[in-house]
């Protein structure tokens, strides 16, 4: 959804700066309330891309937690994390999102619960090895 929002904002912005009439398909986006919202997305584009990457990673964590509560299935989790693994290889924002989560966990959780350090390091090293390009 966030990707569609950013894409629409970029399309309308490119057509508006070219001083070319919007094609009939995109004309409904050229009304003032919608362009105001899309301009906000264009001005804060980098922050929203960072937010999108963070949300993708958090959704993957939510799927894992949801599996233990019976709200998701193993195949869906594996497919989602495989797609996220590819995104982490190709998209630097997704890779930075994993780094931000690692820093947050180290700062707030692992510093207060030291017995989780060894299992966390094992899982982290495994995930890093799986995320590196072949």
N, C-alpha and C positions, 0 to 999 in steps of 0.2 A: 504494500500500500504506500509506504514511504517512497519507494522507487518510482511509482506512478506519479505521485505528487511532485517529486523533483523533476521528472521528465516533462510533465505538462507545463511546469513553470519555465523550463528551459525553452520549450517549443514556442510558447506564447511570447517570451522575452525576445527570442530570435526574430520572430515575425514582426513584433512591434518595433524593434530597432531598425529593421530594414525598410520601414515605412511602406510595406507592401500590405495590401489587404489580405486578411486571413482567409484561407480557403473556407468554403462553406462548412466543412466538418469541424474546424477549430473556432469558428466565429462565436459560438455560444460561450466560449471561455473569455471573450474580450469584454465582458461586462465589468463594471467597476468593483463590485464586491469580490468577485472571483479573482480579478487581477491584483487586488490588494493582498489577498491571501497568498497568491502565487509569488508576488514580489517579496513577501516575507520569506518564503522558501528560497528564493534566489539570493537574498541578502545573507541568509544564514545557512547557505548550502553546505559548507564544510562541517559545521556543527551538526547538521541533520544527517549527513553521511556518516559521521562518527556515531551518532545515536542509532542509526540503522544497523551498523555493524555490531554495536553493543547489544541491541535487541535480538539480533540473530543468535548470538552466543548465549544470551540469557534464555532464549526459547529452547535451545538445545539442553541446557541445564534443567529447565522446567520439565522437559520430556523425560529426562532420567528420573527426576524426583517423582513425577507423575506415574512412572512405571511401577514404583514401589507401592503406590496408592491405587493401582489398577485403572489409571486414567489414560494410559497410552500403551502401545504394544512394542515389542522388541524390534520387529522389522521396521516400523516407522522411525524408531530411534536410530537404528543403524543406517537407514537411508538418509535421514536428515544429517547425521554427523558425517557421512561420506560426502554429501554435497558441501557441508561446511568445511570439511578438510580441503576440498578442491578450491573453495573460495579463499581459504587461508593461504593457499599456495599462490593464487593469482591476484588477490586483492590485498594491498598493503593495509587498508583500513581494518579488515577483518583480523589480520595478524596483530595489529596494534590493539584491537579489542581484547584479544587473548592476553596480551601483555598487561593491559589495564586491570583485567580481572585478577591476574597473578599478583600484581602489586597490591591490590585491595585485599586479597586473601592473606598475603604475607603480613600486611600491616595490621589488620584487624582480627583475623582468626588465628593464624598460626603463631603469632607472638603471644597470644593468651592461652592457647591450647597446644603446648609443645609436643605432646605425644602423637599428634596428627602429622608432624613434619615428615617422618620417614615414609608413611604411605602416600602422602601428597607428593613428595619428591619422586617416588616410583611412578605414580600415575602421570605426573607432569613430564618426566623424561620419556615415558612411553608415548605420550601424545606428541611431544616435540619430534620424536623419531618418525612417527606416522605422518606428520605434517610437512616433513621436508621433501622437496621434489626428488624423484628417483634419479 
